[in-house]
Amino acid sequence: MGSEKKEPFVIRGRLFTLLDGGGSDEHLYYDDGFLAVGDGGRILFVGPELPDRYAHYQVHRTQHLIFPGFVDAHVHYPQLPVVASYGTSLLEWLDKYTFPEEIKYGDRSYAERRAAQFLTVILAKGVTSAAVFSTIHQVAFEALQASSRDLGLNLVSGITGMDRGAPDALSVDVAAFKDINAKAIEASRNLERFSYAITPRFALSCSDRMLDYCGQLLESDQSLLAQTHINETEDEILATSELFPNANDYLEVYASFGLLSERSLLAHGIHNTETEYERWAESGASVVHCPTSNTFLGSGLFDADGYVSRDINIGLGSDVGGGFSLNPFVTMAEAYKVAKLRAQVLDPLRLIYWHTLGGAKSIHQDDSIGSLEAGKYADFCLIDITSDEVGFEIWERAGTVQEKLFSLMFLMPDSKNRVVATFTAGVLRWQDEIQSGF
């Protein structure tokens, strides 16, 4: 772990960023660029020539690619220990692996150890912001908050609401949930770079009373977000229709309880009806595409064009532990393959957009994160693109930035190239002591 850098500094080297407000393809790339960071952890300047006013700053030259920190818009920290567990379907997988593991998070010491482990791992992958599911336990949520404060990440999370469809040890009645949820919200208001999301797990685990409480809370407090799951598998959709017979579709379940808004993050959204797409677009809610989870569990193939054509904001999520990797390059490569299986072709810049600015927009923080631009937090990672001889040759030979990034997207998980350092708010939070060179 790197020590905190409180003095302004400049880092110089190859630099890439998308540009906020420029669509999914407007970007900057410099073979030799400068990133100036102020003492408040914000970016002061990005460009090919360092202005004289920053000439007295300490300059760090790096051989690595300077890249915006990734936003993992849907991930379960208690599920890290069950990654790559064999299961035939989502609902069976939850019962067999996830719920037994999540029960353990009622123990504070266990939750603290797992929270620190999880956040350290995502930092090592270049993730600087994440929308994280916890469990029903207050101590598990507090452990995540404490580790986030210590390690310097930017997180969105909340205590998970479940009062049916789960083991008794993972169910909480609505009255008790109201109490612990209220305490958690107040505690979150005092934390830097930590936002609260009302978190009903999904419709199958929530009674009408639970969903009604969550929806009323979202409508009454504009500072809150909401995160949940929707239309992940056909079995789940059928079971939801049986539990909520008055709703015409899955999205209407959430809409009827006030949980569909521009502050909602809905993960998966694979098996949508035309009506759901239309209502989704009208609401301004974001969808979080979780391709590794969808392929691993055989849930289905996400229709990227269905969302893009309706201008619905898309973020990317690892969805660990249903997803099998926290590596954003794995997630982006899998999203590309899923689209190809639907006869759709995704530009690599769009994929990067979803995992940076798209994720930032989904958590309503695109004004401060998601790209390397003046005024935003200096959240970035350094990517080693030179250690793998063949990979670097492909990088150098590529004629466009899109081609360079596309090759990196597929070669990163299976080469010596990797993230070697991660910064949040201008502070070095994690580094490979041998390779980072910082």
SEZAMI-877637 format. One record per residue (C-alpha): residue number from 1; y, z, x. Coordinates in steps of 0.02 Angstrom, whole numbers. Layout:
<zavos>
NUM, Y, Z, X $
...
</zavos>
This chain:
<zavos>
1, 0, 0, 0 $
2, 169, -48, 70 $
3, 309, 77, 84 $
4, 458, 52, -30 $
5, 597, -61, 33 $
6, 761, 4, -33 $
7, 875, -102, 76 $
8, 924, -278, 24 $
9, 823, -413, 110 $
10, 786, -598, 116 $
11, 617, -681, 119 $
12, 605, -859, 183 $
13, 465, -987, 165 $
14, 386, -1108, 44 $
15, 446, -1059, -129 $
16, 402, -1111, -305 $
17, 467, -1056, -474 $
18, 483, -1123, -649 $
19, 656, -1109, -725 $
20, 689, -1008, -881 $
21, 761, -1112, -1023 $
22, 708, -1274, -943 $
23, 549, -1304, -1041 $
24, 377, -1290, -963 $
25, 406, -1417, -825 $
26, 578, -1384, -749 $
27, 553, -1301, -582 $
28, 611, -1273, -404 $
29, 506, -1303, -249 $
30, 564, -1285, -70 $
31, 462, -1310, 87 $
32, 588, -1193, 166 $
33, 679, -1086, 38 $
34, 766, -918, 29 $
35, 748, -774, -92 $
36, 879, -637, -77 $
37, 841, -467, -155 $
38, 971, -333, -189 $
39, 952, -146, -171 $
40, 927, -130, -359 $
41, 770, -235, -353 $
42, 850, -386, -433 $
43, 857, -563, -366 $
44, 1027, -610, -297 $
45, 995, -788, -242 $
46, 863, -924, -233 $
47, 893, -1087, -143 $
48, 871, -1199, 9 $
49, 1019, -1130, 109 $
50, 1063, -946, 125 $
51, 1245, -910, 81 $
52, 1350, -824, 213 $
53, 1370, -669, 104 $
54, 1186, -630, 131 $
55, 1181, -676, 315 $
56, 1180, -493, 369 $
57, 1023, -454, 268 $
58, 859, -434, 360 $
59, 763, -598, 345 $
60, 573, -599, 334 $
61, 494, -767, 374 $
62, 326, -797, 292 $
63, 197, -935, 308 $
64, 139, -897, 132 $
65, 194, -972, -33 $
66, 324, -865, -124 $
67, 273, -868, -308 $
68, 330, -779, -468 $
69, 227, -628, -517 $
70, 101, -666, -653 $
71, 104, -593, -829 $
72, -67, -548, -900 $
73, -26, -545, -1084 $
74, -192, -473, -1145 $
75, -307, -359, -1048 $
76, -408, -200, -1079 $
77, -397, -74, -937 $
78, -545, 31, -999 $
79, -657, -122, -993 $
80, -650, -156, -806 $
81, -818, -68, -778 $
82, -906, -180, -906 $
83, -851, -348, -836 $
84, -995, -473, -828 $
85, -1106, -372, -945 $
86, -1237, -478, -1033 $
87, -1212, -499, -1220 $
88, -1249, -629, -1352 $
89, -1093, -610, -1461 $
90, -926, -521, -1469 $
91, -975, -389, -1596 $
92, -1140, -351, -1508 $
93, -1049, -343, -1341 $
94, -924, -217, -1410 $
95, -1061, -104, -1478 $
96, -1173, -114, -1325 $
97, -1048, -102, -1182 $
98, -867, -79, -1230 $
99, -873, 66, -1351 $
100, -989, 174, -1242 $
101, -872, 147, -1094 $
102, -713, 183, -1193 $
103, -783, 350, -1254 $
104, -773, 412, -1073 $
105, -583, 395, -1073 $
106, -563, 556, -1170 $
107, -590, 639, -1000 $
108, -423, 643, -909 $
109, -493, 637, -733 $
110, -603, 487, -773 $
111, -458, 396, -857 $
112, -341, 432, -711 $
113, -464, 361, -586 $
114, -495, 205, -689 $
115, -311, 174, -726 $
116, -265, 181, -541 $
117, -412, 68, -499 $
118, -366, -59, -632 $
119, -182, -71, -586 $
120, -220, -85, -401 $
121, -339, -228, -435 $
122, -216, -326, -540 $
123, -80, -303, -409 $
124, -200, -377, -282 $
125, -213, -531, -395 $
126, -25, -557, -401 $
127, -3, -485, -576 $
128, 160, -389, -592 $
129, 173, -371, -783 $
130, 38, -347, -915 $
131, 10, -308, -1098 $
132, -130, -181, -1087 $
133, -249, -108, -1214 $
134, -293, 75, -1187 $
135, -407, 178, -1301 $
136, -380, 300, -1446 $
137, -358, 442, -1321 $
138, -189, 515, -1279 $
139, -250, 563, -1105 $
140, -305, 385, -1068 $
141, -134, 320, -1116 $
142, -47, 453, -1012 $
143, -157, 407, -863 $
144, -102, 226, -878 $
145, 81, 277, -887 $
146, 65, 388, -733 $
147, -21, 255, -630 $
148, 104, 124, -685 $
149, 247, 236, -628 $
150, 162, 270, -461 $
151, 116, 87, -426 $
152, 274, 8, -495 $
153, 207, -117, -622 $
154, 294, -177, -779 $
155, 182, -136, -928 $
156, 171, -148, -1116 $
157, 39, -36, -1196 $
158, 1, 82, -1338 $
159, -130, 200, -1405 $
160, -265, 101, -1494 $
161, -282, 125, -1681 $
162, -461, 128, -1749 $
163, -522, 225, -1900 $
164, -678, 128, -1947 $
165, -805, 6, -1877 $
166, -829, 106, -1717 $
167, -926, 259, -1658 $
168, -860, 425, -1724 $
169, -803, 470, -1548 $
170, -688, 317, -1549 $
171, -618, 339, -1724 $
172, -460, 433, -1766 $
173, -397, 471, -1940 $
174, -227, 404, -1985 $
175, -141, 574, -1992 $
176, -197, 616, -1815 $
177, -153, 441, -1755 $
178, 23, 457, -1825 $
179, 48, 616, -1724 $
180, -16, 553, -1556 $
181, 65, 384, -1580 $
182, 236, 463, -1613 $
183, 220, 569, -1456 $
184, 169, 418, -1353 $
185, 316, 315, -1415 $
186, 441, 450, -1369 $
187, 363, 474, -1198 $
188, 373, 287, -1166 $
189, 559, 280, -1202 $
190, 594, 380, -1045 $
191, 490, 272, -929 $
192, 563, 132, -825 $
193, 479, -36, -851 $
194, 359, 27, -984 $
195, 368, -36, -1164 $
196, 270, 23, -1314 $
197, 159, -88, -1420 $
198, 83, -33, -1584 $
199, -100, -72, -1556 $
200, -218, -85, -1705 $
201, -374, -149, -1618 $
202, -416, -280, -1748 $
203, -437, -290, -1934 $
204, -620, -240, -1931 $
205, -579, -73, -1849 $
206, -433, -27, -1961 $
207, -423, 33, -2140 $
208, -284, -19, -2258 $
209, -196, 147, -2222 $
210, -203, 119, -2034 $
211, -135, -58, -2047 $
212, -2, -5, -2171 $
213, 60, 132, -2054 $
214, 63, 14, -1905 $
215, 157, -119, -2002 $
216, 287, 2, -2072 $
217, 317, 69, -1897 $
218, 341, -106, -1825 $
219, 465, -151, -1962 $
220, 564, 11, -1943 $
221, 583, 12, -1753 $
222, 646, -149, -1675 $
223, 609, -86, -1499 $
224, 422, -93, -1529 $
225, 298, -234, -1504 $
226, 128, -256, -1587 $
227, -33, -319, -1509 $
228, -202, -355, -1586 $
229, -342, -484, -1600 $
230, -367, -625, -1724 $
231, -486, -769, -1764 $
232, -591, -743, -1608 $
233, -762, -782, -1680 $
234, -828, -851, -1842 $
235, -933, -694, -1872 $
236, -778, -586, -1853 $
237, -681, -695, -1976 $
238, -820, -685, -2105 $
239, -831, -496, -2089 $
240, -641, -482, -2105 $
241, -640, -587, -2263 $
242, -769, -469, -2339 $
243, -666, -314, -2295 $
244, -503, -391, -2358 $
245, -553, -500, -2507 $
246, -374, -515, -2572 $
247, -314, -603, -2414 $
248, -329, -793, -2407 $
249, -359, -790, -2219 $
250, -360, -677, -2067 $
251, -175, -699, -2026 $
252, -129, -650, -2203 $
253, -214, -482, -2175 $
254, -88, -441, -2039 $
255, 57, -522, -2131 $
256, 23, -422, -2288 $
257, 40, -260, -2190 $
258, 199, -311, -2098 $
259, 114, -345, -1932 $
260, 163, -528, -1916 $
261, 332, -546, -1832 $
262, 418, -618, -1679 $
263, 369, -457, -1591 $
264, 182, -483, -1620 $
265, 57, -534, -1485 $
266, -100, -604, -1565 $
267, -244, -633, -1446 $
268, -368, -777, -1460 $
269, -322, -874, -1618 $
270, -464, -998, -1596 $
271, -524, -1032, -1773 $
272, -363, -1056, -1870 $
273, -333, -1141, -2036 $
274, -186, -1260, -2059 $
275, -100, -1129, -2165 $
276, -118, -1001, -2026 $
277, -40, -1118, -1899 $
278, 108, -1148, -2014 $
279, 136, -963, -2052 $
280, 114, -920, -1868 $
281, 251, -1042, -1819 $
282, 368, -976, -1954 $
283, 345, -796, -1896 $
284, 390, -824, -1714 $
285, 236, -727, -1658 $
286, 155, -769, -1491 $
287, -26, -816, -1463 $
288, -117, -757, -1307 $
289, -249, -879, -1247 $
290, -396, -792, -1162 $
291, -505, -935, -1099 $
292, -626, -842, -985 $
293, -669, -720, -1123 $
294, -690, -859, -1251 $
295, -810, -957, -1142 $
296, -905, -804, -1078 $
297, -937, -739, -1254 $
298, -956, -913, -1330 $
299, -817, -878, -1454 $
300, -750, -1055, -1463 $
301, -623, -1176, -1389 $
302, -437, -1140, -1403 $
303, -335, -1283, -1478 $
304, -185, -1292, -1361 $
305, -111, -1443, -1449 $
306, -116, -1350, -1614 $
307, 6, -1222, -1546 $
308, 110, -1333, -1432 $
309, 143, -1459, -1571 $
310, 213, -1318, -1679 $
311, 317, -1241, -1539 $
312, 220, -1077, -1545 $
313, 243, -976, -1386 $
314, 84, -959, -1282 $
315, 41, -829, -1152 $
316, -117, -815, -1049 $
317, -229, -662, -1039 $
318, -379, -617, -934 $
319, -451, -513, -1078 $
320, -554, -412, -956 $
321, -689, -355, -990 $
322, -736, -497, -1108 $
323, -652, -605, -979 $
324, -744, -606, -814 $
325, -597, -613, -693 $
326, -424, -537, -669 $
327, -375, -683, -557 $
328, -237, -786, -641 $
329, -296, -943, -552 $
330, -467, -923, -630 $
331, -386, -900, -801 $
332, -278, -1056, -781 $
333, -422, -1162, -718 $
334, -530, -1107, -864 $
335, -390, -1147, -986 $
336, -381, -1321, -913 $
337, -568, -1345, -936 $
338, -566, -1279, -1114 $
339, -429, -1404, -1157 $
340, -527, -1546, -1079 $
341, -676, -1502, -1189 $
342, -559, -1532, -1336 $
343, -501, -1698, -1261 $
344, -333, -1621, -1215 $
345, -252, -1627, -1044 $
346, -140, -1485, -984 $
347, -10, -1510, -849 $
348, -29, -1376, -712 $
349, 155, -1331, -735 $
350, 120, -1291, -917 $
351, -26, -1179, -868 $
352, 83, -1086, -744 $
353, 219, -1073, -876 $
354, 98, -988, -995 $
355, 49, -862, -861 $
356, 229, -823, -810 $
357, 373, -865, -928 $
358, 261, -885, -1080 $
359, 191, -712, -1052 $
360, 366, -645, -1020 $
361, 425, -718, -1186 $
362, 277, -644, -1278 $
363, 330, -469, -1224 $
364, 515, -509, -1252 $
365, 563, -492, -1070 $
366, 596, -672, -1016 $
367, 777, -622, -979 $
368, 716, -511, -838 $
369, 546, -572, -778 $
370, 437, -728, -772 $
371, 532, -832, -645 $
372, 624, -815, -480 $
373, 804, -830, -536 $
374, 962, -732, -498 $
375, 978, -576, -606 $
376, 792, -556, -639 $
377, 680, -426, -561 $
378, 611, -475, -392 $
379, 431, -480, -454 $
380, 335, -600, -344 $
381, 180, -625, -239 $
382, 140, -711, -76 $
383, -4, -835, -82 $
384, -97, -885, 75 $
385, -115, -1074, 69 $
386, -154, -1104, 253 $
387, -312, -1003, 291 $
388, -429, -1128, 212 $
389, -423, -1285, 319 $
390, -482, -1406, 185 $
391, -376, -1325, 50 $
392, -219, -1334, 156 $
393, -254, -1516, 197 $
394, -264, -1553, 11 $
395, -102, -1457, -18 $
396, -10, -1554, 117 $
397, -78, -1722, 62 $
398, -31, -1697, -121 $
399, 115, -1808, -169 $
400, 192, -1699, -305 $
401, 216, -1515, -340 $
402, 102, -1533, -491 $
403, -38, -1599, -379 $
404, -13, -1459, -253 $
405, -23, -1325, -386 $
406, -169, -1406, -475 $
407, -272, -1406, -316 $
408, -223, -1225, -284 $
409, -274, -1178, -460 $
410, -453, -1235, -430 $
411, -473, -1197, -245 $
412, -400, -1021, -242 $
413, -550, -930, -316 $
414, -673, -1013, -195 $
415, -583, -1017, -28 $
416, -498, -909, 102 $
417, -334, -939, 11 $
418, -279, -791, -94 $
419, -137, -676, -142 $
420, -95, -571, 11 $
421, 54, -468, -49 $
422, 133, -419, -214 $
423, 309, -355, -247 $
424, 387, -281, -403 $
425, 574, -246, -415 $
426, 587, -298, -233 $
427, 465, -167, -172 $
428, 304, -208, -81 $
429, 171, -131, -192 $
430, 12, -205, -119 $
431, -35, -304, 34 $
432, -181, -368, 133 $
433, -144, -275, 294 $
434, -216, -415, 401 $
435, -154, -572, 313 $
436, 9, -529, 225 $
437, 119, -545, 378 $
438, 259, -448, 295 $
</zavos>
